[in-house]
Amino acid sequence: MTDETKTIRQMCDEFGVTPRTLRFYEAKELLFPIREGQKRLFTKRDQARLKLILRGKRFGFSLEEIRQLLNLYHMGDQQLTQLTRTYDIACERLADMERQRDELNEAIDDLKEQLRWGDRVIASMSAKQEAAE
């Protein structure tokens, strides 16, 4: 192991992922660690890719979208294609997230109104019951 590579344990500690996650990303051909028998050594490239994978997942990108974006890195155009496509997907994702937020806010407002109605009905019924006693 060199300063340029990290073990699974080091990757897990640094990025807050499990060994299973790293093996999954390797199986999905998103990471390409150096194999030394059963040992995996992750290069600087793998570390950078994992950082991008985790960021993409946090923003709700699918693994297939992340793979496509990572594969655009070596297009030979100073990453213009990769950056442009990432930007386009990010704009779409932001619009989706804002729509979901708006729908959630509407559902929250509706539920609050139903709870206010429930409070009024319960208070009215309780008052009637107390008056009858």
C-alpha positions as CSV (number, residue, x, y, z in Angstrom):
1,M,0.0,0.0,0.0
2,T,1.2,3.5,-0.8
3,D,0.1,7.0,0.0
4,E,-1.8,6.9,-3.3
5,T,-3.9,3.9,-2.3
6,K,-6.3,3.1,0.5
7,T,-7.6,-0.1,1.9
8,I,-11.3,-0.9,2.2
9,R,-11.2,0.0,5.9
10,Q,-9.6,3.4,5.2
11,M,-12.1,4.1,2.5
12,C,-15.0,3.2,4.9
13,D,-13.6,5.4,7.6
14,E,-13.0,8.3,5.3
15,F,-16.2,8.2,3.4
16,G,-18.6,6.8,5.9
17,V,-19.6,3.8,3.8
18,T,-19.6,0.1,4.5
19,P,-17.4,-2.6,2.9
20,R,-20.5,-3.9,1.3
21,T,-21.2,-0.5,-0.4
22,L,-17.7,-0.5,-1.8
23,R,-18.0,-4.0,-3.2
24,F,-21.4,-3.1,-4.6
25,Y,-20.0,-0.1,-6.5
26,E,-17.1,-2.3,-7.7
27,A,-19.6,-4.9,-8.9
28,K,-21.5,-2.1,-10.7
29,E,-18.2,-1.0,-12.4
30,L,-18.2,2.4,-10.7
31,L,-15.0,1.7,-8.8
32,F,-11.9,-0.2,-10.0
33,P,-9.7,-1.0,-7.1
34,I,-6.4,-2.8,-7.6
35,R,-6.8,-6.5,-6.5
36,E,-4.0,-8.2,-4.6
37,G,-5.5,-11.6,-3.8
38,Q,-8.5,-10.8,-1.5
39,K,-7.2,-7.4,-0.8
40,R,-8.5,-4.3,-2.6
41,L,-6.5,-1.1,-2.9
42,F,-8.4,2.0,-3.9
43,T,-6.5,4.6,-6.0
44,K,-6.8,8.4,-5.9
45,R,-9.1,7.9,-9.0
46,D,-11.3,5.6,-7.1
47,Q,-11.4,8.0,-4.1
48,A,-12.4,10.9,-6.4
49,R,-15.0,8.7,-8.1
50,L,-16.5,7.6,-4.7
51,K,-16.8,11.2,-3.7
52,L,-18.7,12.0,-6.8
53,I,-20.9,8.8,-6.5
54,L,-21.9,9.8,-2.9
55,R,-22.6,13.3,-3.9
56,G,-24.7,12.1,-6.9
57,K,-26.6,9.8,-4.6
58,R,-27.2,12.6,-2.1
59,F,-28.7,14.6,-4.9
60,G,-30.9,11.7,-6.0
61,F,-29.1,10.7,-9.2
62,S,-29.6,7.1,-10.2
63,L,-26.5,4.9,-10.3
64,E,-26.9,4.6,-14.0
65,E,-26.9,8.4,-14.4
66,I,-23.8,8.6,-12.1
67,R,-22.1,5.9,-14.2
68,Q,-22.8,7.7,-17.5
69,L,-21.5,11.0,-16.0
70,L,-18.3,9.3,-14.7
71,N,-17.7,7.7,-18.1
72,L,-17.8,11.1,-19.8
73,Y,-14.7,12.1,-17.9
74,H,-12.3,10.9,-20.6
75,M,-14.0,12.4,-23.7
76,G,-10.9,14.5,-24.4
77,D,-12.7,17.9,-24.2
78,Q,-11.4,19.1,-20.8
79,Q,-14.5,17.5,-19.3
80,L,-16.8,20.0,-21.1
81,T,-19.2,17.1,-22.1
82,Q,-19.2,15.7,-18.6
83,L,-19.8,19.1,-17.0
84,T,-22.5,20.0,-19.4
85,R,-24.4,16.7,-19.0
86,T,-23.9,16.9,-15.2
87,Y,-25.3,20.4,-15.2
88,D,-28.3,19.4,-17.3
89,I,-29.1,16.4,-15.0
90,A,-28.7,18.5,-11.9
91,C,-31.1,21.1,-13.3
92,E,-33.7,18.4,-13.9
93,R,-33.1,16.9,-10.4
94,L,-33.5,20.3,-8.8
95,A,-36.8,20.8,-10.6
96,D,-38.0,17.4,-9.4
97,M,-36.9,18.1,-5.8
98,E,-38.7,21.4,-5.8
99,R,-41.8,19.8,-7.2
100,Q,-41.6,17.1,-4.5
101,R,-41.1,19.8,-1.8
102,D,-44.1,21.7,-3.0
103,E,-46.3,18.6,-3.0
104,L,-45.1,17.8,0.5
105,N,-45.8,21.3,1.7
106,E,-49.3,21.0,0.3
107,A,-49.9,17.7,2.0
108,I,-48.6,19.1,5.3
109,D,-50.9,22.1,5.0
110,D,-53.9,19.7,4.3
111,L,-53.0,17.5,7.2
112,K,-52.7,20.6,9.6
113,E,-56.2,21.7,8.4
114,Q,-57.6,18.3,9.1
115,L,-56.0,18.3,12.6
116,R,-57.5,21.7,13.3
117,W,-60.9,20.4,12.2
118,G,-60.4,17.3,14.5
119,D,-59.5,19.6,17.4
120,R,-62.8,21.6,16.9
121,V,-64.9,18.4,16.6
122,I,-63.3,16.8,19.7
123,A,-63.7,20.0,21.7
124,S,-67.3,20.4,20.7
125,M,-68.1,16.8,21.5
126,S,-66.3,17.0,24.9
127,A,-68.2,20.2,25.8
128,K,-71.6,18.6,24.9
129,Q,-70.7,15.5,27.0
130,E,-69.7,17.7,30.0
131,A,-72.9,19.7,29.7
132,A,-75.0,16.5,29.7
133,E,-73.4,15.3,32.9
